[in-house]
Amino acid sequence: MIIAAAVLAATLQRVQVHFVPDEAEAVLAILDTRAAHHDVTETQWKRLFTSEGYVRLKKRESSMKRPFEDAEFRDFVLSDALLAKRDMLARTVRDWTAADLSHAAARALAYLPPNATIHAKVYPVIKPKSNSFVFEVSTDPAIFMNVDEKPREEFERTVAHEMHHIGFGTACATTETPVLNWIGAFGEGFAVLAAAGGPDAPPEWDPKLQKVWRDEMAKFDTNFAAVAVFLTDLADGRVSGDAARDRGMEFFAILGPWYTVGWKMGVVIEKTLGHEALINASCDPRQLLATYNRAAKLWQKKTGETLPLWPAHLVDTVR
């Protein structure tokens, strides 16, 4: 889907996104000092440890019950391994600073209801772990992006993916049962679709992730069946609590079924029933499986490809 200038202008009324690089800049300043063979001052450490990005990162890790100590972070910043990456890190932060976050937001909003809004801060962070994530989505949405050698285009796509999650939470109904909550995990696939820019665009940009994606899509029928069993067990009460959580989390992986099956469902619905039908179905887990089944039958007539369907019992239970 091509995002027209008029659409971009309209999204600005629904978007408030701020780029906050203070943590990354503080780390880079320390690395510059080290590269010049000077001692790092306490003022520089204070700048880092009081930066908004660092404070919120520490808060997030604490909320996850993960150890996160200033002394350990100091050792990380003083490591030779990080110093060796100084040029790459500085170049990446400069490149990301020039990213078009309004365009990323437009991609996300194109796959959300018209009342969705995206208010968020984007924090590029230099840290020991390489993961990126969202935090405090319902109160003060934050998107943390680990700084690595990722070009601006891929950075924008990843931010668009996370923005879709944030916007989804402002417009779509909350669910009250475990099975509906887990059906909502297909939102990972819809976010991939939005971040890519539509059903005809490659779902992943990074060559390594493209391979992972191809491998997962080659197992589509098997993955679909495994998720169907899991959701049916949930709906019928055969699994619950920690056991249900552990099984559901397995479908995330790097680009597991919540991503690939969700993406394929989105593509099939959009290309057979239309864009609005996809937005409506993705926003209502009670209707999503039934909408996909209807679309899959039309898809077979249109393309000749036979796709697996969700079991009728599961569809009726969640609907």
C-alpha positions, 0 to 999 in steps of 0.5 A: 500500500502506498502512503499518500501525502494527504494520508501522511498529513492527516496522521500528524493530528493523531501522532505525537512521537519524540526521539530521545537519544540522551542515553546513547549520546551520554554513552558515546561521549564517554567512549569519545573520552576513552578513545582520546585516552582521557579519564571519564569524569563523574560528571559524565557518569552522572549525565548517563545515569540521570538521562531519561533513556537510562532511567526508564530503561532501568525502570523497565528492567526492574519491573521485569525483576531483572538485575540492573545495577549502575556499577555493572552498566559502568563496566559495560561502558568501560569494556574494550568490546564496546569501545571497538564499536564506537564508530559504528554506534555513533554513525548509527545514532546519527543515521537514526536521528534523521529517520522519518518517524511520521512516515513510520507512524503513517504505516502503523496507522494505515492498519489501525482503526481511524480512532487510533492514536500514537503517542510515544517516545523513541529511545535509541539505547546502547546497552548490554542486551541486544533486544528492542521493546515497548514499555508502559504502553498504557501510561507513557508509551516508550519504544526502546531500540537497541543501537546496532548496525541497522540502517535507517530504513530498517529502523523505521520499519521496526519503529513502525511495528512497535507503533502499531502495537501502541496504536492498537492499544488505544483503539481496540477492545480489551479481551477478558479470556485467556484464549482471546488474549492469545488470539491477540498475539497474532497482532505481531503478524499484523504489525509486520504487515503494517511496517512493511507497507502492505501485503505485496511488500517483503515482510522482512528487510534484514537478509538474516531475518528473511531466511528465518521468515522463509524457514518459518513460512515453509512450516506454515501448515504445521505451525498453524495446526500447533497454534490451533491445538493450543487455542482449542486447549485454552478454549476448552480449559485443558491448559491454563496458568503458567502452562498456558503461558509457557506454550503460548510464548513458544510461538513467538521465538524470533519470528514464530507463528504469532508473526508468520501465521498472523501475517499470512492471515492478514494478507489473505483477509486483505486481498480477498475481503478488503483492507477495512475487513482486515482492520475490523477483524484484527481489532476483534479477536472474537471475529478474527478466526471466522473472518480468516476462514471465510477469506481462506475459502475465497483465496482458494478460489482466487489462487488455487492455494489450499490453506488450513482453516481454524476448527469450527468448534474453536471458531464458535467458542471464541465467537 
